[in-house]
């Protein structure tokens, strides 16, 4: 937030203009009540001598007790002013405009003059007595309506319930709940087409017409008519549900909030902002009212739930499917892993998931925890439920523990809440991304997907886990390729009997009389010449493959570069060709590597001592490509 936002708010709401009172200090100005002249804020713009950065500060006259009510980092003791009425505000990226505007409202209201001045013993000057000759009006006639009669009695009584106290936000919340409970069953039928906009709206912030307009809209809403209205009316209705106004239990409040969310909101930026707050309030209300955690999970923010669920999957990957583990890994590795060509088929996703499982198991055997190495452990953070809403509790929160799931829990001690959760600030993104990048690199090459990645020295620690997974996958493929032979033992006895009949039919009478072993037919054994011929055919396969018709060259390679690569694959030297075309070996290597970089993502040709050499890791890939 910037100071300009505060000055714009002061001008639009209170018609207060910024005043520059000191020519020698152009960075200093004040916001003063135009009616009383009392200062509400002192604005300061200066340069930080330590960093050279521009600083924007403000001293605001809203009461020193504010620092106890709102312990935000950007609120502090005043910078220039003195006394218990002033606090200091530092404007930066974390400063919440809603909080600052609310405090400015308090500063302006603290300077208002309340009450009336009554002058006694002052006599009016004597006047000549006159006699009216006209006919006097009757005391009442049908067209006459007193101003008092235009305010419903219920609203008049409600407004009298307001208690003027310190003007603190706590006092404002208390008044809102007191008046809201008094009006929780009130119904009205009043046509009002105006607009009402206010930060943290309450009944006290509206005039009679606005109040009647709100209660009429609420009456129709409770009868099932969802009508679009100003966002301030929406916020006030949600504040009522949060505080149990018009509901019998927290569960009923949550149900009505969910119904309103589904039936009212569209896709406008304003609706998205209100829905974001609503989702936060629903979860916080469920926790502080101790509703069953299954119900609370239903109202939790979907993005928060997805992150927690992904952490639970990675913490116990063996108990989840390959798809679930892969999706959880993508959650924390960004779009790079999700868009990998290795993940375009289920096999690639399974291998990536198996790398995480293998690494986690090996870490465990070494007495370590890979999950904790990457994501740390739950940390305790201050938690202020419903702090950005009009909410009031008559008594301090009782000490309790509320477990939302295995990744998130809430604890209250002496009225102070803390939230225990995994925080991204404490993640070791480096180690996690090294493992995922190395896995993606190796699996791309294993599946021959193209668009290969560069190896990084920092990822060497992850290679043993990945290679173990790929070795296991290779062995599984070899086993799957073996022919499967099935023997039906149930027919073994019949086979024996058939064999005996066949044997007897082949024996001569002399052999039948002989009780010795029957003769055995000799099988043909291949001679040495046949074996050598077979070996010659096998050895010639590679040469024959290179003599096939040349395929189309990849984009980026010219005919001469393709011929040089083919000669290197055949074990021939391309030096004569390069001399004939006046080509330097180093430049040829650079040109071919650049042409094939999109395909391999690495160097495929090296030049040493003015001679070209193929990188052996890519020989087979080049052979297939050419």
RALIN-V629765 format. One record per residue. N is the residue number from 1. RES is the residue in three letters. PHI is phi in whole degrees, -180 to 180 (* if undefined). PSI is psi in whole degrees, 0 to 359 (none if undefined). D_FIRST is the distance of its C-alpha to the first C-alpha in whole Angstrom. Layout:
((N | RES | PHI | PSI | D_FIRST) (N | RES | PHI | PSI | D_FIRST))
This chain:
((1 | UNK | * | 149 | 0) (2 | UNK | -119 | 162 | 4) (3 | UNK | -62 | 329 | 7) (4 | UNK | -62 | 330 | 8) (5 | UNK | -68 | 322 | 7) (6 | UNK | -68 | 317 | 9) (7 | UNK | -66 | 324 | 12) (8 | UNK | -66 | 319 | 12) (9 | UNK | -64 | 317 | 12) (10 | UNK | -63 | 324 | 15) (11 | UNK | -73 | 318 | 17) (12 | UNK | -75 | 326 | 17) (13 | UNK | -93 | 321 | 18) (14 | UNK | -118 | 2 | 20) (15 | UNK | 57 | 36 | 21) (16 | UNK | -98 | 123 | 19) (17 | UNK | -101 | 145 | 19) (18 | UNK | -69 | 132 | 17) (19 | UNK | -116 | 125 | 20) (20 | UNK | -99 | 105 | 21) (21 | UNK | -96 | 345 | 24) (22 | UNK | -126 | 114 | 25) (23 | UNK | -67 | 328 | 26) (24 | UNK | -77 | 346 | 26) (25 | UNK | -128 | 76 | 23) (26 | UNK | -66 | 342 | 21) (27 | UNK | -84 | 356 | 17) (28 | UNK | -106 | 139 | 18) (29 | UNK | -154 | 170 | 18) (30 | UNK | -133 | 155 | 18) (31 | UNK | -116 | 114 | 17) (32 | UNK | -123 | 147 | 21) (33 | UNK | -64 | 122 | 23) (34 | UNK | -67 | 340 | 25) (35 | UNK | -86 | 317 | 28) (36 | UNK | -102 | 340 | 28) (37 | UNK | 79 | 0 | 26) (38 | UNK | -77 | 140 | 25) (39 | UNK | -71 | 136 | 22) (40 | UNK | -105 | 332 | 19) (41 | UNK | -155 | 145 | 16) (42 | UNK | -113 | 120 | 16) (43 | UNK | -102 | 138 | 14) (44 | UNK | -134 | 131 | 14) (45 | UNK | -127 | 122 | 14) (46 | UNK | -154 | 176 | 16) (47 | UNK | -106 | 134 | 17) (48 | UNK | -73 | 117 | 18) (49 | UNK | -65 | 336 | 22) (50 | UNK | -77 | 318 | 22) (51 | UNK | -111 | 341 | 20) (52 | UNK | 82 | 3 | 19) (53 | UNK | -81 | 155 | 16) (54 | UNK | -80 | 132 | 13) (55 | UNK | -110 | 139 | 12) (56 | UNK | -124 | 118 | 10) (57 | UNK | -127 | 166 | 11) (58 | UNK | -155 | 135 | 12) (59 | UNK | -101 | 126 | 15) (60 | UNK | -122 | 137 | 15) (61 | UNK | -93 | 76 | 19) (62 | UNK | -128 | 9 | 19) (63 | UNK | 98 | 131 | 21) (64 | UNK | -66 | 337 | 22) (65 | UNK | -65 | 345 | 23) (66 | UNK | -59 | 326 | 19) (67 | UNK | -65 | 334 | 19) (68 | UNK | -81 | 325 | 22) (69 | UNK | -75 | 323 | 21) (70 | UNK | -127 | 86 | 17) (71 | UNK | -81 | 63 | 18) (72 | UNK | -91 | 153 | 14) (73 | UNK | -67 | 334 | 14) (74 | UNK | -88 | 0 | 11) (75 | UNK | -103 | 138 | 13) (76 | UNK | -156 | 187 | 16) (77 | UNK | -66 | 157 | 19) (78 | UNK | -63 | 152 | 18) (79 | UNK | -88 | 324 | 18) (80 | UNK | -124 | 321 | 21) (81 | UNK | -80 | 163 | 22) (82 | UNK | -126 | 154 | 25) (83 | UNK | 112 | 165 | 26) (84 | UNK | -78 | 355 | 25) (85 | UNK | -89 | 352 | 23) (86 | UNK | -115 | 147 | 20) (87 | UNK | -133 | 167 | 17) (88 | UNK | -111 | 147 | 15) (89 | UNK | -130 | 132 | 11) (90 | UNK | -105 | 125 | 9) (91 | UNK | -93 | 124 | 6) (92 | UNK | -158 | 193 | 6) (93 | UNK | -68 | 340 | 6) (94 | UNK | -97 | 353 | 7) (95 | UNK | -69 | 127 | 6) (96 | UNK | -88 | 116 | 7) (97 | UNK | -60 | 323 | 6) (98 | UNK | -62 | 320 | 10) (99 | UNK | -67 | 316 | 11) (100 | UNK | -65 | 317 | 9) (101 | UNK | -64 | 322 | 11) (102 | UNK | -65 | 319 | 14) (103 | UNK | -69 | 326 | 14) (104 | UNK | -67 | 321 | 14) (105 | UNK | -57 | 318 | 17) (106 | UNK | -66 | 321 | 19) (107 | UNK | -65 | 320 | 19) (108 | UNK | -68 | 317 | 20) (109 | UNK | -68 | 332 | 23) (110 | UNK | -69 | 338 | 24) (111 | UNK | -95 | 358 | 25) (112 | UNK | -72 | 145 | 27) (113 | UNK | -92 | 118 | 31) (114 | UNK | -105 | 155 | 32) (115 | UNK | 96 | 189 | 36) (116 | UNK | -135 | 158 | 39) (117 | UNK | -105 | 124 | 41) (118 | UNK | -114 | 125 | 45) (119 | UNK | -103 | 123 | 47) (120 | UNK | -104 | 160 | 51) (121 | UNK | 60 | 30 | 54) (122 | UNK | -111 | 113 | 53) (123 | UNK | -95 | 142 | 56) (124 | UNK | -75 | 150 | 56) (125 | UNK | -62 | 146 | 59) (126 | UNK | -65 | 141 | 62) (127 | UNK | -125 | 154 | 62) (128 | UNK | -72 | 130 | 66) (129 | UNK | -69 | 131 | 66) (130 | UNK | -123 | 158 | 66) (131 | UNK | -118 | 124 | 68) (132 | UNK | -83 | 125 | 66) (133 | UNK | -94 | 350 | 68) (134 | UNK | -76 | 164 | 66) (135 | UNK | -76 | 132 | 66) (136 | UNK | -70 | 147 | 63) (137 | UNK | -73 | 147 | 61) (138 | UNK | -69 | 159 | 61) (139 | UNK | -64 | 335 | 59) (140 | UNK | -149 | 138 | 58) (141 | UNK | -140 | 156 | 58) (142 | UNK | -57 | 328 | 56) (143 | UNK | -84 | 356 | 54) (144 | UNK | -93 | 127 | 52) (145 | UNK | -130 | 125 | 49) (146 | UNK | -73 | 148 | 48) (147 | UNK | -59 | 329 | 44) (148 | UNK | -64 | 329 | 44) (149 | UNK | -76 | 347 | 46) (150 | UNK | -82 | 348 | 43) (151 | UNK | -102 | 117 | 41) (152 | UNK | -56 | 143 | 42) (153 | UNK | -58 | 323 | 43) (154 | UNK | -64 | 318 | 41) (155 | UNK | -69 | 321 | 38) (156 | UNK | -61 | 317 | 39) (157 | UNK | -68 | 322 | 40) (158 | UNK | -62 | 318 | 36) (159 | UNK | -67 | 333 | 35) (160 | UNK | -74 | 343 | 37) (161 | UNK | -75 | 345 | 36) (162 | UNK | -65 | 131 | 32) (163 | UNK | -107 | 121 | 32) (164 | UNK | -84 | 116 | 31) (165 | UNK | -125 | 230 | 30) (166 | UNK | -76 | 347 | 27) (167 | UNK | 79 | 11 | 24) (168 | UNK | -74 | 165 | 22) (169 | UNK | -66 | 324 | 21) (170 | UNK | -61 | 318 | 24) (171 | UNK | -65 | 322 | 26) (172 | UNK | -64 | 317 | 24) (173 | UNK | -65 | 318 | 25) (174 | UNK | -62 | 316 | 29) (175 | UNK | -63 | 320 | 29) (176 | UNK | -63 | 317 | 28) (177 | UNK | -69 | 320 | 30) (178 | UNK | -61 | 312 | 33) (179 | UNK | -71 | 323 | 33) (180 | UNK | -65 | 319 | 33) (181 | UNK | -67 | 328 | 36) (182 | UNK | -69 | 329 | 38) (183 | UNK | -104 | 12 | 37) (184 | UNK | -65 | 333 | 37) (185 | UNK | -104 | 6 | 40) (186 | UNK | -74 | 140 | 40) (187 | UNK | -127 | 149 | 40) (188 | UNK | -144 | 162 | 40) (189 | UNK | -140 | 85 | 41) (190 | UNK | -134 | 127 | 39) (191 | UNK | -84 | 116 | 38) (192 | UNK | -138 | 125 | 35) (193 | UNK | -113 | 15 | 33) (194 | UNK | -81 | 188 | 30) (195 | UNK | -124 | 147 | 26) (196 | UNK | -140 | 122 | 24) (197 | UNK | -134 | 127 | 20) (198 | UNK | -161 | 141 | 19) (199 | UNK | -74 | 134 | 16) (200 | UNK | 48 | 63 | 18) (201 | UNK | -68 | 143 | 21) (202 | UNK | -134 | 174 | 25) (203 | UNK | -63 | 325 | 28) (204 | UNK | -67 | 340 | 28) (205 | UNK | -83 | 358 | 25) (206 | UNK | -113 | 150 | 27) (207 | UNK | -84 | 182 | 30) (208 | UNK | -64 | 317 | 34) (209 | UNK | -64 | 319 | 34) (210 | UNK | -66 | 320 | 30) (211 | UNK | -62 | 314 | 32) (212 | UNK | -66 | 323 | 35) (213 | UNK | -63 | 319 | 33) (214 | UNK | -67 | 311 | 31) (215 | UNK | -66 | 330 | 34) (216 | UNK | -69 | 318 | 36) (217 | UNK | -63 | 318 | 34) (218 | UNK | -64 | 323 | 34) (219 | UNK | -61 | 313 | 38) (220 | UNK | -66 | 323 | 38) (221 | UNK | -63 | 316 | 36) (222 | UNK | -66 | 340 | 38) (223 | UNK | -94 | 8 | 41) (224 | UNK | 99 | 7 | 39) (225 | UNK | -100 | 105 | 38) (226 | UNK | -85 | 105 | 35) (227 | UNK | -115 | 137 | 33) (228 | UNK | -68 | 140 | 30) (229 | UNK | -150 | 185 | 28) (230 | UNK | -69 | 151 | 24) (231 | UNK | -63 | 331 | 22) (232 | UNK | -68 | 323 | 22) (233 | UNK | -63 | 320 | 25) (234 | UNK | -62 | 313 | 25) (235 | UNK | -61 | 318 | 22) (236 | UNK | -63 | 321 | 25) (237 | UNK | -65 | 319 | 28) (238 | UNK | -68 | 323 | 26) (239 | UNK | -60 | 320 | 25) (240 | UNK | -60 | 314 | 29) (241 | UNK | -65 | 321 | 30) (242 | UNK | -60 | 322 | 28) (243 | UNK | -92 | 8 | 30) (244 | UNK | 75 | 20 | 33) (245 | UNK | -80 | 115 | 34) (246 | UNK | 89 | 8 | 36) (247 | UNK | -131 | 158 | 37) (248 | UNK | -97 | 345 | 40) (249 | UNK | -158 | 167 | 38) (250 | UNK | -64 | 324 | 35) (251 | UNK | -63 | 320 | 37) (252 | UNK | -68 | 321 | 37) (253 | UNK | -60 | 316 | 33) (254 | UNK | -65 | 320 | 33) (255 | UNK | -64 | 317 | 35) (256 | UNK | -69 | 325 | 34) (257 | UNK | -66 | 320 | 30) (258 | UNK | -67 | 318 | 32) (259 | UNK | -62 | 319 | 34) (260 | UNK | -67 | 320 | 31) (261 | UNK | -60 | 316 | 29) (262 | UNK | -72 | 326 | 32) (263 | UNK | -94 | 341 | 33) (264 | UNK | -105 | 314 | 30) (265 | UNK | -77 | 145 | 27) (266 | UNK | -106 | 215 | 27) (267 | UNK | -120 | 29 | 25) (268 | UNK | -81 | 157 | 23) (269 | UNK | -56 | 321 | 19) (270 | UNK | -65 | 318 | 19) (271 | UNK | -66 | 321 | 22) (272 | UNK | -64 | 323 | 21) (273 | UNK | -68 | 317 | 17) (274 | UNK | -66 | 319 | 20) (275 | UNK | -63 | 322 | 22) (276 | UNK | -60 | 314 | 20) (277 | UNK | -64 | 319 | 19) (278 | UNK | -61 | 315 | 23) (279 | UNK | -60 | 320 | 24) (280 | UNK | -64 | 315 | 22) (281 | UNK | -66 | 324 | 24) (282 | UNK | -63 | 315 | 27) (283 | UNK | -66 | 316 | 27) (284 | UNK | -65 | 321 | 26) (285 | UNK | -65 | 320 | 28) (286 | UNK | -61 | 322 | 31) (287 | UNK | -72 | 310 | 31) (288 | UNK | -68 | 335 | 31) (289 | UNK | -94 | 1 | 34) (290 | UNK | 59 | 45 | 35) (291 | UNK | -77 | 161 | 36) (292 | UNK | -55 | 139 | 38) (293 | UNK | -67 | 336 | 36) (294 | UNK | -62 | 323 | 38) (295 | UNK | -73 | 321 | 36) (296 | UNK | -63 | 321 | 33) (297 | UNK | -61 | 329 | 33) (298 | UNK | -65 | 330 | 33) (299 | UNK | -100 | 359 | 30) (300 | UNK | -70 | 155 | 28) (301 | UNK | -60 | 128 | 26) (302 | UNK | -58 | 321 | 28) (303 | UNK | -64 | 318 | 26) (304 | UNK | -64 | 318 | 26) (305 | UNK | -65 | 320 | 29) (306 | UNK | -64 | 319 | 30) (307 | UNK | -65 | 315 | 29) (308 | UNK | -64 | 319 | 31) (309 | UNK | -64 | 322 | 34) (310 | UNK | -64 | 321 | 34) (311 | UNK | -64 | 319 | 34) (312 | UNK | -64 | 322 | 37) (313 | UNK | -63 | 314 | 39) (314 | UNK | -70 | 332 | 38) (315 | UNK | -71 | 334 | 39) (316 | UNK | -138 | 67 | 42) (317 | UNK | -67 | 331 | 43) (318 | UNK | -65 | 337 | 47) (319 | UNK | -93 | 12 | 46) (320 | UNK | -133 | 161 | 44) (321 | UNK | -73 | 165 | 46) (322 | UNK | -61 | 319 | 45) (323 | UNK | -63 | 318 | 43) (324 | UNK | -65 | 318 | 40) (325 | UNK | -67 | 317 | 40) (326 | UNK | -62 | 315 | 40) (327 | UNK | -62 | 322 | 37) (328 | UNK | -67 | 321 | 35) (329 | UNK | -65 | 321 | 36) (330 | UNK | -65 | 330 | 34) (331 | UNK | -59 | 325 | 31) (332 | UNK | -110 | 356 | 30) (333 | UNK | -104 | 359 | 32) (334 | UNK | 83 | 191 | 29) (335 | UNK | -75 | 345 | 31) (336 | UNK | -60 | 310 | 34) (337 | UNK | -69 | 322 | 36) (338 | UNK | -65 | 330 | 36) (339 | UNK | -96 | 7 | 37) (340 | UNK | -66 | 138 | 40) (341 | UNK | -64 | 339 | 43) (342 | UNK | -68 | 339 | 44) (343 | UNK | -97 | 11 | 43) (344 | UNK | -76 | 347 | 44) (345 | UNK | -128 | 158 | 47) (346 | UNK | -62 | 329 | 48) (347 | UNK | -62 | 317 | 49) (348 | UNK | -64 | 318 | 47) (349 | UNK | -62 | 319 | 44) (350 | UNK | -64 | 319 | 47) (351 | UNK | -65 | 319 | 47) (352 | UNK | -63 | 317 | 44) (353 | UNK | -64 | 321 | 44) (354 | UNK | -67 | 329 | 47) (355 | UNK | -62 | 315 | 45) (356 | UNK | -63 | 317 | 43) (357 | UNK | -64 | 314 | 45) (358 | UNK | -63 | 315 | 48) (359 | UNK | -63 | 318 | 45) (360 | UNK | -64 | 319 | 44) (361 | UNK | -66 | 316 | 48) (362 | UNK | -67 | 322 | 49) (363 | UNK | -61 | 319 | 46) (364 | UNK | -64 | 320 | 47) (365 | UNK | -67 | 334 | 51) (366 | UNK | -88 | 7 | 50) (367 | UNK | 81 | 18 | 48) (368 | UNK | -117 | 175 | 44) (369 | UNK | -131 | 107 | 42) (370 | UNK | -63 | 321 | 40) (371 | UNK | -60 | 315 | 38) (372 | UNK | -69 | 325 | 37) (373 | UNK | -60 | 323 | 37) (374 | UNK | -90 | 323 | 34) (375 | UNK | -120 | 2 | 32) (376 | UNK | 70 | 209 | 33) (377 | UNK | -134 | 163 | 33) (378 | UNK | -58 | 137 | 31) (379 | UNK | -115 | 153 | 29) (380 | UNK | -94 | 130 | 28) (381 | UNK | -131 | 146 | 24) (382 | UNK | -59 | 140 | 23) (383 | UNK | -133 | 122 | 23) (384 | UNK | -117 | 89 | 21) (385 | UNK | -64 | 136 | 23) (386 | UNK | 59 | 28 | 22) (387 | UNK | -71 | 334 | 19) (388 | UNK | -100 | 29 | 17) (389 | UNK | -136 | 163 | 20) (390 | UNK | -78 | 103 | 22) (391 | UNK | -145 | 139 | 25) (392 | UNK | -141 | 132 | 27) (393 | UNK | -113 | 129 | 30) (394 | UNK | -65 | 325 | 33) (395 | UNK | -122 | 161 | 34) (396 | UNK | -66 | 151 | 32) (397 | UNK | -62 | 138 | 32) (398 | UNK | -77 | 151 | 35) (399 | UNK | -66 | 134 | 36) (400 | UNK | -163 | 168 | 36) (401 | UNK | -130 | 131 | 36) (402 | UNK | -131 | 116 | 34) (403 | UNK | -99 | 113 | 35) (404 | UNK | -79 | 312 | 33) (405 | UNK | -159 | 189 | 35) (406 | UNK | -71 | 347 | 36) (407 | UNK | -106 | 349 | 33) (408 | UNK | -148 | 131 | 31) (409 | UNK | -147 | 161 | 32) (410 | UNK | -128 | 141 | 30) (411 | UNK | -139 | 134 | 32) (412 | UNK | -119 | 129 | 31) (413 | UNK | -135 | 121 | 33) (414 | UNK | 55 | 40 | 33) (415 | UNK | 80 | 1 | 31) (416 | UNK | -110 | 128 | 28) (417 | UNK | -97 | 146 | 27) (418 | UNK | -133 | 150 | 27) (419 | UNK | -115 | 129 | 27) (420 | UNK | -104 | 121 | 29) (421 | UNK | -156 | 164 | 28) (422 | UNK | -79 | 129 | 28) (423 | UNK | -116 | 132 | 25) (424 | UNK | -57 | 332 | 24) (425 | UNK | -58 | 332 | 23) (426 | UNK | -105 | 11 | 27) (427 | UNK | -75 | 145 | 29) (428 | UNK | -95 | 80 | 31) (429 | UNK | -64 | 331 | 30) (430 | UNK | -62 | 309 | 32) (431 | UNK | -64 | 317 | 36) (432 | UNK | -64 | 315 | 35) (433 | UNK | -71 | 329 | 34) (434 | UNK | -61 | 315 | 37) (435 | UNK | -63 | 316 | 39) (436 | UNK | -69 | 321 | 38) (437 | UNK | -67 | 316 | 38) (438 | UNK | -64 | 320 | 42) (439 | UNK | -64 | 316 | 43) (440 | UNK | -62 | 317 | 42) (441 | UNK | -60 | 308 | 44) (442 | UNK | -68 | 321 | 47) (443 | UNK | -71 | 327 | 47) (444 | UNK | -60 | 315 | 47) (445 | UNK | -68 | 322 | 50) (446 | UNK | -64 | 320 | 52) (447 | UNK | -89 | 356 | 51) (448 | UNK | 55 | 54 | 52) (449 | UNK | -86 | 345 | 49) (450 | UNK | 80 | 178 | 48) (451 | UNK | 53 | 55 | 45) (452 | UNK | -75 | 156 | 45) (453 | UNK | -101 | 163 | 42) (454 | UNK | -85 | 141 | 43) (455 | UNK | -77 | 147 | 44) (456 | UNK | -124 | 140 | 42) (457 | UNK | -64 | 329 | 43) (458 | UNK | -69 | 346 | 41) (459 | UNK | -96 | 7 | 42) (460 | UNK | -60 | 327 | 45) (461 | UNK | -64 | 335 | 45) (462 | UNK | -88 | 344 | 44) (463 | UNK | -62 | 318 | 47) (464 | UNK | -57 | 322 | 50) (465 | UNK | -68 | 319 | 48) (466 | UNK | -69 | 315 | 48) (467 | UNK | -64 | 326 | 51) (468 | UNK | -65 | 321 | 53) (469 | UNK | -66 | 316 | 51) (470 | UNK | -68 | 324 | 53) (471 | UNK | -64 | 318 | 56) (472 | UNK | -63 | 321 | 56) (473 | UNK | -66 | 321 | 55) (474 | UNK | -63 | 316 | 58) (475 | UNK | -63 | 322 | 61) (476 | UNK | -65 | 322 | 60) (477 | UNK | -67 | 322 | 60) (478 | UNK | -64 | 316 | 64) (479 | UNK | -64 | 321 | 65) (480 | UNK | -68 | 333 | 64) (481 | UNK | -79 | 343 | 66) (482 | UNK | -67 | 141 | 69) (483 | UNK | -66 | 142 | 72) (484 | UNK | -97 | 122 | 72) (485 | UNK | -109 | 127 | 76) (486 | UNK | -115 | 126 | 77) (487 | UNK | -110 | 125 | 80) (488 | UNK | -92 | 99 | 81) (489 | UNK | -71 | 343 | 84) (490 | UNK | -66 | 335 | 85) (491 | UNK | -101 | 12 | 87) (492 | UNK | -62 | 318 | 88) (493 | UNK | -64 | 319 | 92) (494 | UNK | -64 | 323 | 93) (495 | UNK | -62 | 319 | 92) (496 | UNK | -63 | 316 | 94) (497 | UNK | -65 | 319 | 97) (498 | UNK | -63 | 323 | 97) (499 | UNK | -66 | 322 | 97) (500 | UNK | -65 | 319 | 100) (501 | UNK | -63 | 318 | 101) (502 | UNK | -64 | 318 | 100) (503 | UNK | -62 | 315 | 102) (504 | UNK | -63 | 326 | 105) (505 | UNK | -72 | 339 | 106) (506 | UNK | -92 | 346 | 105) (507 | UNK | -84 | 145 | 108) (508 | UNK | -79 | 175 | 111) (509 | UNK | -66 | 321 | 114) (510 | UNK | -64 | 318 | 115) (511 | UNK | -67 | 331 | 111) (512 | UNK | -68 | 324 | 111) (513 | UNK | -74 | 333 | 114) (514 | UNK | -76 | 131 | 112) (515 | UNK | -91 | 5 | 110) (516 | UNK | -75 | 184 | 108) (517 | UNK | -72 | 132 | 105) (518 | UNK | -61 | 155 | 104) (519 | UNK | -68 | 154 | 104) (520 | UNK | -119 | 126 | 100) (521 | UNK | -69 | 140 | 99) (522 | UNK | -84 | 142 | 98) (523 | UNK | -95 | 151 | 95) (524 | UNK | -72 | 133 | 94) (525 | UNK | -110 | 126 | 92) (526 | UNK | -64 | 139 | 91) (527 | UNK | -80 | 175 | 93) (528 | UNK | -65 | 326 | 91) (529 | UNK | -65 | 321 | 91) (530 | UNK | -64 | 317 | 89) (531 | UNK | -63 | 317 | 86) (532 | UNK | -65 | 321 | 86) (533 | UNK | -62 | 320 | 86) (534 | UNK | -62 | 319 | 83) (535 | UNK | -65 | 323 | 81) (536 | UNK | -64 | 320 | 82) (537 | UNK | -63 | 318 | 80) (538 | UNK | -64 | 316 | 77) (539 | UNK | -67 | 335 | 77) (540 | UNK | -86 | 356 | 77) (541 | UNK | -61 | 317 | 74) (542 | UNK | -64 | 316 | 71) (543 | UNK | -65 | 321 | 73) (544 | UNK | -63 | 323 | 74) (545 | UNK | -63 | 323 | 70) (546 | UNK | -75 | 343 | 69) (547 | UNK | -91 | 0 | 72) (548 | UNK | -65 | 169 | 71) (549 | UNK | -63 | 132 | 69) (550 | UNK | -67 | 139 | 66) (551 | UNK | -85 | 172 | 63) (552 | UNK | -65 | 141 | 61) (553 | UNK | -76 | 148 | 58) (554 | UNK | -63 | 157 | 55) (555 | UNK | -59 | 132 | 52) (556 | UNK | 107 | 336 | 52) (557 | UNK | -95 | 136 | 56) (558 | UNK | -95 | 177 | 59) (559 | UNK | -63 | 320 | 62) (560 | UNK | -67 | 318 | 63) (561 | UNK | -64 | 320 | 60) (562 | UNK | -63 | 322 | 61) (563 | UNK | -66 | 321 | 65) (564 | UNK | -62 | 316 | 64) (565 | UNK | -64 | 320 | 62) (566 | UNK | -66 | 321 | 65) (567 | UNK | -64 | 320 | 67) (568 | UNK | -65 | 322 | 65) (569 | UNK | -66 | 330 | 65) (570 | UNK | -88 | 2 | 69) (571 | UNK | 82 | 13 | 69) (572 | UNK | -97 | 160 | 70) (573 | UNK | -98 | 130 | 69) (574 | UNK | -92 | 18 | 68) (575 | UNK | -63 | 318 | 69) (576 | UNK | -62 | 318 | 71) (577 | UNK | -63 | 316 | 69) (578 | UNK | -65 | 323 | 66) (579 | UNK | -66 | 317 | 69) (580 | UNK | -60 | 327 | 70) (581 | UNK | -102 | 12 | 67) (582 | UNK | 53 | 51 | 66) (583 | UNK | -111 | 136 | 63) (584 | UNK | -87 | 135 | 61) (585 | UNK | -56 | 318 | 61) (586 | UNK | -65 | 321 | 57) (587 | UNK | -70 | 325 | 56) (588 | UNK | -63 | 316 | 58) (589 | UNK | -61 | 316 | 56) (590 | UNK | -63 | 318 | 53) (591 | UNK | -66 | 317 | 53) (592 | UNK | -69 | 318 | 54) (593 | UNK | -61 | 319 | 51) (594 | UNK | -67 | 322 | 49) (595 | UNK | -67 | 328 | 50) (596 | UNK | -101 | 6 | 50) (597 | UNK | -66 | 321 | 47) (598 | UNK | -63 | 331 | 45) (599 | UNK | -82 | 319 | 48) (600 | UNK | -107 | 335 | 48) (601 | UNK | 67 | 19 | 45) (602 | UNK | -161 | 174 | 47) (603 | UNK | -79 | 128 | 50) (604 | UNK | -108 | 347 | 54) (605 | UNK | -135 | 132 | 56) (606 | UNK | -117 | 151 | 56) (607 | UNK | -121 | 114 | 58) (608 | UNK | -129 | 126 | 60) (609 | UNK | 54 | 42 | 63) (610 | UNK | 61 | 28 | 63) (611 | UNK | -128 | 147 | 64) (612 | UNK | -95 | 138 | 62) (613 | UNK | -134 | 139 | 61) (614 | UNK | -80 | 141 | 59) (615 | UNK | -74 | 120 | 57) (616 | UNK | -59 | 329 | 59) (617 | UNK | -62 | 336 | 56) (618 | UNK | -111 | 8 | 56) (619 | UNK | -59 | 311 | 59) (620 | UNK | -67 | 323 | 60) (621 | UNK | -63 | 319 | 57) (622 | UNK | -66 | 321 | 58) (623 | UNK | -61 | 316 | 61) (624 | UNK | -66 | 323 | 60) (625 | UNK | -70 | 325 | 58) (626 | UNK | -95 | none | 61))
